[in-house]
Amino acid sequence: MNFEDGQVLLIDKPREWTSFDVVKKIRNTIRIKKVGHAGTLDPLATGLLIVCTGKFTKKIDEYQAQEKEYTGTIVIGKTTASFDLETEIEEVGDVSHITNEEIQKAAQQLTGDLQQIPPMYSAIKIDGKRAYLYARKDQEVEMKPRAVTVNTFEITRVQLPEIDFRIVCTKGTYIRSLARDLGELLNTGAYLAALRRTRIGEFSVNDAQSLEQFVTQVKATQV
């Protein structure tokens, strides 16, 4: 396999690895510098990460722009500063009165063209500095809304306080922000407890390999 000429690698990103950690591991394994990924996944998320090598790094923007699909779990009645499990959980209130109908209606309100406010705990740059660096120092900065489109927000299981979902959306959509917004619409607060990216455009996580499998495969050819 010639990595310099260009390859598109489909990797099932492990939990607690950053997307850059995966790129770094692949770079060290295949021993070339030109390696990049098409679309960051949060460290606590798993699933499809497209990694391009060599000449194919020119295709990163093209892959990054494609539609994404996610599955995961939202917990209502509790919130966190990062909208996921990166920060401490705060109790908000009782959720026993929330009906399936209210949950479906809230998900419907978060479908279509939206002006979404990204999380403070994100890699968005504000005055040349990552937003999460301000957040970790408890410094308030204005997070400007951005236009995103949620094509599908399907509720697949409700077992309060947990709500499972499938979301299909455009590039730049923060699923953590959708979790927060769902909680606000239900007047209960919410955070994202689990997230898995299952598809980017025509690429499916079912065709991806684990990082461990990839490294083992490459090392076998280097012997």
Secondary structure by P-SEA (a helix, b strand, c coil): cccccbbbbbbcccccccaaaaaaaaaaaacccccccccccccccccbbbbbccccccaaaaaaacbbbbcbbbbcccccccccccbbbbbbcccccccaaaaaaaaaaaccccbbbbbcccccccccccaaaaaaacbbbbbbbbbbbbcccccccccccbbbbbbbbcccccaaaaaaaaaaaacbbbbbcbbbbcccccccccccccaaaaaaaaaaaac
